[in-house]
Every structure is written in C-alpha cells, then in structure tokens.
Amino acid sequence: MTESDIYTSPSGGGWEGVDSLSPEEFLQNSKEGCIIDVRTPAEFEKGHIPGAFNIPLFTDDQRAVVGTIYKRQGKEKAVIKGLEFVGPEMKDMVLKAKKFSGGKLLYVHCWRGGMRSASMAWLFETAGMKCYTMKGGYKAYRHSFHQLLEQNSWEFIVIAGPTGSGKTAILYSLREMGEQVLDLEGLAHHKGSAFGSLGELPQSTNEQYENDIHHNFRNYSSDKPVWVEGESKSIGRNFISDDLFEMLINADTVHLNPDFEYRVKRLVVDYAGYSKDELIHSFEKISKRLGCLRTQNAVEAVQSGKFDVAVRIGLKYYDKTYQHSIDSRSGRRVNIDVGSDEPHITAKRLKDNYRKKELFK
C-alpha cells in the first residue's frame, strides 16, 4: 500500500452509501450546484476546478503528519490521528459548506475520489445537505480534458498576423457576435511577448491554466468552429498542452496582412499608457536579439516620448519571429488584407465568409 491509500477506497470509485458520478456527470450536474474541493490548500492552489470552493479535510501540515504516521505506524493509527485533527473542525466545515452552497446541491471531490471526499460528503449529508462525489476525483478530472479533446472532432480557425494587426480585438468582436472563442492570452493573463505582462494580473500555475482552458471547452460545441489566436507553445510562463497545441498547428489559418502604419498606430495606443520604466524593462528583455544599438535607440525613443519610433524598432525583431511561426503551420491558409478597418468589420467579414463556406476557397 502507498501513502495515498489511506485516503482512497479500494476501487478508487467512492465509498458505499455515497452517490458517485463520472467526471463528465459531475461537471455537467454541478453547473447548477456548488463544487467543494476537500484537498489541502496547497493542492487547491496548484490547480482546481474553476468555481470550486476549498474546504480542506486537512491542512498541508496535518496531511504530512498523517502520511508520516501511516508510513511508520500503519493505517489504523493514521486514521485515528486524522480524526483527532478533523473532530474540532467539523462544525466550521459544515458552516462553510452551507455558506458556499446557498442551498444548492454539493459536489464534493478530493484527489482520487476516496476517503477524503466520501468522509466530507457523509459529514455534509449528516448536516442535511445532499452531496455527490466524483469517481476518480481530481486526478480523473484532469485526465478528462485530454479525453474531451480526443473524442470530439474540433474545428479550430486560427487568426494569425504580425504584432499589432489587431488579432485579439477581432477575437473579442467574434465573441460578441456569438462565436466560440478560445482566448489563450486572456486566460494566461499575458499577451505573449516581452511586453506581455504589462497591465495584466499575475499568471496562475500552468496546471490552473490548463484547467481554465478545460472549463472553456466544456461550454463549446464541436459542431461549431472555435476561433483562436495563433500562439507559440508558451505564453509567458504558461504552456499550451501538447495535444491541443498539435491541433492548433494543424488547423486552418486566417493570416492578416495589415498596413504597417496601422500596426504602429495600434501598438502606440496599446502600450504608450504604461510607464516608461516598464517599457524600457521590456525592451531590455529582448536586447540580445534586438542588438545593443537598436536597444539603446529604443530606450532613448521611449525616454523622449517618441513611442512610434520605439515601436518601429521593436517590430524589426517581432516580424522575424512571426515569420518563423507562420511557416510552421500546416493547415490551409487564407490571406486577409487589413487596412484601417475596425476589428468588428473584419470579424463580420470572417464570420460571413465562413457561413457561406467561402473563407478557405
């Protein structure tokens, strides 16, 4: 037996008397309920189901103590120690569950769908709250995302284009028009460049990033296209999973051909509002690839408020990087000229041409 067996039923599928659902059933049904994650705070912080509340059976330190006792003295003494920890906290656990649920059904899970979730579900049901647990727990939930990708015929349409072509704005317009949009940069809290963290919230763990993407897919239909911006595998410190990235690399691509001055103006609007120190620091991140002289010129341009000059210098680097990225894509590609059009005009054009089956003719 391993340490985790102390928390897990022999079958890994819940304990007798507890209603247990598959990950798909659990996620679907819990949309009208309240998800309670009973893993430790550290486990929850690393990654959790979006919208879940954490009511840990044990603290991080308590779980370590119980695990140590299990290894050295056996399961029975470990369980007794666990009960010693939990006993005084049972009232607060129930009160938290009542507060979080607001009278809705509770959907309770732990790491592998064993004793932790079953014990907490028993406690909550004893207090008058109906509960369901998840077969296989959080581990099965994590695996279910890759099953979701594999078992459906997803159609992705990648919007690609050089820096400053308005890809994100076009995606937002498509979403406003009712289209399915996967905003990889928005979920990552990063715009995917040396300047990408400016104005953004701190990035989550990569595990949570994947969970947030998973959450979006649960609301998509495979009968409709999913519009997504062309990205490299890494977005800041977050990474797109191998299976999803492979699908995106092989997807059909809309390549935007914007006017250069249009790009410069858009980037000045997007970035000139940040502090000069932040912009200079971002240029310094790419100084080795930009070159000492160009970096110095860019820094001087920022310091003197000549943001358009700084943008032009930066684009010399980013355009080379983009060309490598677009050449790596293997799906069909259509080129769309973008002049001074507003993003919603381009978005409508794309949507209409797709509906008419003329987008990739």
C-alpha positions in Angstrom: 0.0 0.0 0.0 1.1 3.6 -0.6 0.5 6.7 1.5 -2.3 7.8 -0.8 -4.3 4.6 0.0 -5.1 6.0 3.4 -7.4 8.5 1.5 -8.6 6.2 -1.2 -11.2 3.4 -1.4 -10.0 0.0 -2.7 -11.8 0.6 -6.1 -10.9 4.3 -6.4 -14.6 5.0 -7.1 -16.1 6.2 -3.8 -17.4 4.5 -0.7 -20.6 2.7 0.0 -23.5 5.0 0.7 -22.1 7.9 -1.2 -23.6 8.8 -4.6 -20.6 9.0 -7.0 -20.6 10.4 -10.6 -18.3 10.2 -13.5 -16.2 13.4 -14.2 -18.5 14.2 -17.1 -21.6 13.8 -15.0 -20.1 15.6 -12.1 -19.1 18.7 -14.2 -22.4 18.8 -16.0 -24.6 18.5 -13.0 -22.5 20.8 -10.8 -23.3 23.7 -13.1 -26.5 24.1 -11.0 -24.8 23.2 -7.8 -21.7 24.0 -5.7 -18.3 22.3 -6.1 -16.4 21.6 -2.8 -12.7 20.6 -3.1 -11.6 19.0 0.1 -7.9 18.6 -0.8 -5.3 20.6 1.1 -4.8 24.3 0.5 -1.5 23.7 -1.4 -3.2 21.2 -3.7 -6.0 23.6 -4.4 -3.6 26.5 -5.0 -1.7 24.5 -7.6 -4.8 23.8 -9.6 -8.5 23.3 -9.1 -11.8 23.2 -11.0 -12.8 26.7 -11.9 -15.5 27.9 -9.5 -14.8 25.4 -6.8 -14.5 26.3 -3.1 -11.8 24.8 -0.9 -12.9 23.2 2.4 -9.8 21.1 3.2 -10.2 18.0 5.3 -6.6 18.5 6.5 -4.2 21.4 6.4 -1.0 20.9 4.5 0.9 20.2 7.7 -1.8 17.9 9.0 -1.8 15.8 5.9 2.0 15.5 6.2 1.7 14.3 9.8 -1.0 11.7 8.9 1.1 10.5 6.0 4.2 10.0 8.2 2.2 8.1 10.8 0.8 5.9 8.1 4.2 5.0 6.8 5.7 4.3 10.2 2.8 3.0 12.3 0.2 1.8 9.9 -3.2 2.9 8.6 -5.2 2.4 11.8 -3.2 4.9 13.8 -3.1 7.3 10.9 -6.9 7.3 10.7 -7.1 8.0 14.4 -4.7 10.9 14.1 -6.8 12.2 11.2 -9.9 12.1 13.3 -8.1 14.0 16.0 -7.4 16.8 13.6 -10.8 16.8 12.0 -13.0 16.5 15.0 -12.8 20.1 16.3 -13.2 21.5 12.8 -16.4 19.7 11.8 -18.7 22.5 12.8 -16.8 25.1 10.9 -16.6 22.8 7.8 -20.4 22.4 7.8 -21.0 26.1 8.3 -18.6 26.9 5.4 -20.4 24.4 3.1 -23.8 25.9 3.9 -22.5 29.4 3.2 -20.8 28.4 -0.1 -23.7 26.3 -1.4 -26.5 28.8 -0.7 -28.9 25.8 -0.5 -27.7 24.2 -3.7 -26.6 20.6 -4.1 -23.0 19.9 -3.1 -20.5 18.2 -5.5 -17.5 17.1 -3.4 -14.2 15.8 -4.6 -10.7 15.0 -3.4 -7.6 13.8 -5.3 -8.6 10.3 -6.2 -12.2 10.0 -5.2 -11.7 8.1 -2.0 -12.0 8.6 1.8 -11.4 12.3 2.0 -14.3 13.2 -0.3 -16.5 10.4 1.0 -15.9 11.4 4.6 -16.7 15.0 3.9 -19.8 14.1 1.9 -21.0 12.0 4.8 -20.5 15.0 7.2 -22.4 17.4 4.9 -25.2 14.9 4.3 -25.5 14.3 8.1 -25.9 18.1 8.4 -28.8 17.9 5.9 -27.0 18.8 2.6 -27.3 16.4 -0.4 -23.9 15.5 -1.8 -22.3 13.8 -4.8 -18.7 12.8 -5.2 -16.6 12.3 -8.3 -15.3 8.9 -9.4 -11.5 9.1 -9.6 -11.5 12.6 -8.1 -9.4 15.5 -9.3 -7.0 13.1 -11.0 -9.8 11.8 -13.2 -11.0 15.3 -13.9 -7.5 16.3 -15.1 -7.4 13.3 -17.5 -11.0 14.0 -18.8 -9.7 17.2 -20.6 -7.5 15.2 -22.8 -10.3 12.7 -23.4 -12.6 15.6 -24.3 -10.0 16.8 -26.9 -9.5 13.3 -28.3 -13.2 12.2 -28.5 -14.6 15.2 -30.4 -13.9 16.5 -33.9 -13.0 20.1 -33.1 -12.7 22.6 -35.9 -10.3 25.4 -35.0 -9.8 28.5 -37.1 -6.6 30.3 -36.1 -6.3 34.0 -36.6 -2.7 34.9 -37.2 -0.9 38.0 -38.1 2.2 40.1 -37.2 2.3 42.1 -34.0 -0.1 44.9 -34.0 -2.6 43.5 -36.5 -5.5 43.5 -34.0 -5.9 39.8 -33.6 -7.2 40.0 -30.1 -9.7 42.7 -30.9 -11.0 40.7 -33.8 -11.4 37.7 -31.5 -13.4 39.8 -29.0 -15.6 41.0 -31.8 -16.3 37.5 -32.9 -17.2 36.5 -29.3 -19.7 39.5 -29.2 -21.2 38.1 -32.4 -21.9 34.8 -30.6 -19.0 32.8 -32.0 -17.0 30.3 -29.9 -13.7 31.9 -29.0 -10.7 30.5 -27.1 -8.8 33.4 -25.7 -5.5 31.8 -24.8 -3.8 35.1 -23.9 -6.7 36.3 -21.8 -6.7 33.0 -19.8 -2.9 33.2 -19.4 -3.0 36.9 -18.2 -0.2 37.5 -20.7 -0.1 38.9 -24.3 2.6 36.5 -25.3 5.7 38.8 -25.7 8.4 40.6 -23.7 5.7 43.2 -23.2 3.0 40.7 -22.5 2.8 41.1 -18.7 2.1 44.8 -18.8 -1.3 45.6 -17.4 -2.1 42.0 -16.6 -2.9 40.1 -13.4 -0.2 37.7 -12.1 -0.2 34.4 -14.1 -1.6 31.3 -12.5 0.2 27.9 -12.3 0.3 26.0 -15.6 -2.0 23.4 -14.1 -4.6 26.0 -13.4 -4.1 27.5 -16.9 -5.0 24.1 -18.4 -8.0 23.8 -16.1 -9.2 27.2 -17.2 -8.9 26.1 -20.9 -10.7 22.9 -20.0 -13.5 24.9 -18.4 -14.0 26.8 -21.7 -14.2 23.6 -23.7 -17.0 22.3 -21.5 -19.1 25.1 -22.8 -18.2 24.6 -26.5 -20.0 22.6 -29.2 -17.9 20.5 -31.5 -20.5 21.3 -34.2 -19.3 24.9 -34.5 -15.8 26.3 -35.1 -13.6 27.6 -32.3 -11.8 30.8 -33.2 -8.4 31.2 -31.6 -5.4 33.4 -31.9 -2.2 32.0 -33.3 0.3 31.4 -30.4 3.6 29.8 -29.7 3.5 26.9 -27.2 4.5 29.2 -24.3 2.5 32.3 -23.3 4.6 33.9 -20.5 5.2 31.1 -18.0 2.1 29.1 -19.1 2.2 26.4 -21.7 -0.4 25.0 -24.1 -0.8 21.2 -23.7 0.9 19.1 -26.3 -2.3 17.6 -27.7 -4.1 21.0 -28.0 -1.1 22.7 -29.5 -0.8 20.0 -32.1 -4.4 20.6 -33.1 -3.8 24.3 -33.4 -0.6 23.9 -35.5 -2.6 21.8 -38.0 -5.7 24.0 -38.1 -6.8 26.3 -40.9 -5.3 29.8 -40.5 -6.6 33.3 -41.4 -3.4 35.3 -42.0 -4.0 39.0 -41.5 -2.0 41.4 -43.8 -2.2 44.8 -42.1 -0.8 48.0 -43.3 2.5 48.7 -41.4 1.4 52.2 -40.3 -1.8 50.8 -39.0 0.2 48.4 -36.8 2.4 51.2 -35.5 -0.6 53.3 -34.5 -2.4 50.4 -32.8 0.7 49.5 -30.8 1.3 53.1 -29.7 -2.4 53.2 -28.5 -2.0 49.9 -26.7 1.3 50.5 -24.9 2.1 54.2 -24.6 0.0 54.4 -21.5 2.4 52.2 -19.5 5.2 53.8 -17.6 8.5 54.5 -19.4 10.3 52.3 -16.9 8.1 49.3 -17.7 8.5 49.8 -21.4 12.3 50.1 -21.1 12.5 47.0 -19.0 10.5 45.1 -21.7 12.9 46.2 -24.4 15.9 45.1 -22.2 14.4 41.6 -22.1 14.9 41.2 -25.9 18.2 43.2 -26.0 20.3 40.2 -27.0 18.1 39.5 -30.0 17.4 43.1 -30.8 21.1 44.2 -30.6 22.8 46.7 -28.4 22.4 49.7 -30.7 18.7 49.1 -31.5 18.0 48.5 -27.8 19.7 51.8 -27.0 17.8 53.6 -29.7 14.5 52.1 -28.5 15.3 53.1 -24.9 16.1 56.7 -25.9 12.9 56.9 -28.0 10.8 55.8 -25.0 12.6 58.3 -22.7 11.9 61.1 -25.1 8.2 60.1 -25.7 8.8 59.1 -29.3 6.7 55.9 -28.9 6.2 55.4 -32.6 10.0 55.2 -33.1 10.3 52.7 -30.4 7.5 50.6 -31.9 9.2 50.5 -35.3 12.4 49.3 -33.7 10.6 46.5 -31.8 8.7 45.4 -34.9 12.0 44.6 -36.7 12.5 41.8 -34.1 8.9 40.6 -33.8 8.3 40.4 -37.5 11.2 37.9 -37.9 9.8 35.9 -35.1 6.4 35.9 -36.6 7.6 34.7 -40.0 9.1 31.6 -38.4 5.8 30.9 -36.5 3.5 31.2 -39.6 5.8 29.0 -41.6 5.4 26.2 -39.1 1.6 25.9 -39.6 0.4 23.1 -41.8 -3.3 23.7 -42.4 -5.0 25.7 -45.1 -4.3 29.4 -45.1 -6.1 32.4 -46.4 -4.7 35.9 -46.5 -6.9 38.8 -45.5 -5.9 42.4 -46.1 -6.4 44.7 -43.1 -6.2 48.4 -43.7 -8.0 50.9 -41.5 -10.9 48.6 -40.9 -12.3 48.4 -37.4 -11.9 45.0 -35.8 -15.6 44.3 -35.8 -15.7 44.9 -39.6 -13.0 42.3 -40.1 -14.7 39.9 -37.7 -18.0 40.2 -39.5 -16.3 39.5 -42.8 -14.7 36.4 -41.4 -17.9 35.1 -39.9 -19.9 35.8 -43.0 -17.4 34.1 -45.3 -17.2 31.1 -43.0 -21.0 30.8 -43.1 -21.0 31.0 -46.9 -18.2 28.4 -47.0 -16.1 30.9 -48.8 -13.4 31.5 -46.2 -10.9 28.9 -47.4 -12.0 28.5 -51.0 
